[in-house]
Amino acid sequence: MCAGNISASGTTPARLTIPRKADGCHVDVEKNGMKTEKIQIERGFDSAYWLNFIPASGLPLGTIAAFSNGIYGPTPGYAGVLFAAGILGGVGLIVDRVTGAMYDHDPHVIKVTLQPQQ
């Protein structure tokens, strides 16, 4: 169960698909005669999301390159490449944010040993 009425169910071993944008999720593992275990699923940032910042840094670097005179004179060729990389990185940041690809859930695998009710 997640906030926003997102839910899934299955019989063990089960594979549940949780949308990346989903937040406030938990898994209830239950069986007749056993105590129910509730496991909280944490939403965090996917490690690949941070890679968008590498090309996105080209935008300020391209600006610096376009308006500065280097040791060997202006470097307009590098400025264009850096601007293009910066725009691609910025687009990646926006797309990942809109689609939810920037998120990941943890834990990925849940193993539970249920205890008998007393």
Sequence and secondary structure as in RCSB ss.txt:
>XXXX:A:sequence
MCAGNISASGTTPARLTIPRKADGCHVDVEKNGMKTEKIQIERGFDSAYWLNFIPASGLPLGTIAAFSNGIYGPT
PGYAGVLFAAGILGGVGLIVDRVTGAMYDHDPHVIKVTLQPQQ
>XXXX:A:secstr
 BTTTB     SS      TT  SEEEEE  TTB  EEEEEEEEE GGGGGGHHHHTHHHHHHHHHH EETTEE 
HHHHHHHHHHHHHHHHHHHHHHHHSTTEEEE SS      B  
